[in-house]
Amino acid sequence: MTTSKNGGTPWRAMGLVTLLGLDLAVCTLVGYFAGKWIGEKVGSVPLCTAAGVLLGVLIGVSNVIVLIKKVLEDSNG
């Protein structure tokens, strides 16, 4: 297996890309279903669902940023 100069392999890169996509998708779906559930309890389903999706996307993006920073620190050190 060929490794790059920073110690990564193609399999590690493929795993990272898969993890990033899954993280963002799962956070968005959890936000959607949580917003829908809260909206049914409160009585404002569309607004709560949209807020849940937005919150899920924001949490997913922040998780992706943290994960990328961790991977970059590991490859430099």
N, C-alpha and C positions, 0 to 999 in steps of 0.2 A: 504494500500500500504506500502510495506516495504521500509524504507529509510536506506541508508548506514550511516556510522558514519560521513561522510563529508557533509551530508545533501542532497545528490543527490538521485534521484529516477530512476528506470529503464526506465521510459518514458523520463526523461531528457537525459539520456545517449543515448537512441535510437534517439531522436531528434538531438542530437549533431552529432552522426555518420551520420545521413541523411544529415544534413546541410554541413558537411565536404565534403561528396561525391558530393553533388550538386554544391557546391562552386567550387571545382576543375573541375568538368565537364563543368560548364557554362563558366568559364574562358578559358578553353582549346578550347571550341567551338567558343567563341567570337574571340579568337586569330586566329583560323583557318579561319573563314570567313573574318576577317579584313585583314589577310595576303593574302588571295585569291583575295580580292577586290583591295588591293594595288598592287598586282602582275599584275592584268589585266590592271591597269592604267600605270604601269611602263614597263611592257613587260617581266617580269621574274616571272611567276606564281609559279613554284616549289620552288624557293629560298625564295620568300616572304611568301609563305604558310608555309614552314618549320620554318622560323623565327617567324611567327605569332603564330604557335602552341607552339614553345619553349617559347616565351614570355608569352603566356597565361598560360602555365604550371607553369612557375616561379612566375607569379602573383598569381595564385591559391594556390601554396604551401606557399607563404608568407602570404596570407590571412588565410590559415589553421593554420599556426604557431601563428599568432596574436590571432586568435579565441581560440585556445587551451590555450595560456597564459592567456587570459582573464577569461576563465572558471576555470582554476586552481587557479587564484587569488581570484575569487568569492567564490570558495569552501573552501579556507583556511581562508578567513577573514570573 
